[in-house]
Amino acid sequence: MSKQLLRAGTSIGANIAESQQAQSRPDFISKLCIALKEASETNYWLRLLRATDYLSETEYRTMIVQCRELERLLTSILKSTKPSEQ
């Protein structure tokens, strides 16, 4: 489980870095959507690792707050970047 957390967590940053070199607006949006999905998966692994006592309450709270903030930031960026649906 910890390896899954590491994979998902580091993928967030990798996709954000890739989005900065996007070839187009749709490519930028796609990379950030992937980063958001990875943040959601990271949130899942954190909750599971806490439930199995792999993480202490303090470790969990520190990481989950950061993960949720990333999710909010990515969601906000995507909402302001995606064309409005009519």
Secondary structure as GFF3:
##gff-version 3
##sequence-region A 1 86
A	DSSP	alpha_helix	2	19	.	.	.	ID=ss1
A	DSSP	alpha_helix	25	51	.	.	.	ID=ss2
A	DSSP	alpha_helix	57	81	.	.	.	ID=ss3
###
